[in-house]
Amino acid sequence: MKKDLEKIHEWSPKRLRTLRNNLNNRLSSFSLGEKPKDLQASHVLFGLEEGECKELLTKVQTLIKERSRA
């Protein structure tokens, strides 16, 4: 799925918002201090650590803002 993340600039606004929500939920799981739930291999966030999720969230938020201005 990481290959899919390389093309997020091509994603629809709806898919970006869904990814943003997934990232926020995942980061919330990390912040609870417990081991976060293991994701299925098919999940777009599978294998991402907390720092990677934060970076991706920043990128997604930027893309959403840019598209809302256009």
N, C-alpha and C positions, 0 to 999 in steps of 0.2 A: 504494500500500500504506500510505501514511501515514494514510489515512483509517481503515484497519483498526487501526492502533496507537492511535487515539483511543479505541477501545472495549476496550482490554486488560483493563479491570476486569470485562468480561463473559466473558473467556476461561476455558476449563477449566484446572484445575491442571496437567494433562499438557501442554497447549499453552504455558502459562507456563514450565514447566520446560524445554521445548524451546527457547523463546525465550531463556531464561537461558543455556543451553548455547551457543546460536548467538552470543549477545553475548560470552560469555567467550572463545570461539574467535576472534571478530572482533577483540576487544581484544588478544588475544595476537598476532594478525597485525600490528596497529598497532605493538605494542611491539617487534617484531623489527627495526624500523628500516627495513625495506624497504617498497616500495610494496605495500600489501595487494592481494590479488586483487580484480579487478573483479567485482561481483556482477551477476547477471541482474536485469533490470528487475522481474521478478516476485518477487524475493526480498524478504522483509519488511524487511530491513536495508538495502536498496538506497538509496544516496544519503546515508546517515548518516555523519557524521564521527566521529572518536574521542570528542570531548566529548559528542556526542549519544548515542553508544552507552553511555558511562558513566552519563549521566543516566537513560537508559532502564533500564539494569541495576539501578540503585538502586531505581527504581520497581517493577520486576518482583520484586526480592528482597523489598521491603516487602509487595507483594500476596501472595506465596507465604507469608511469615511470618504475615500476618493470616489467611489461609485455613487454615493448619495449626493455629492456635489455636481456630478455630471448630468 
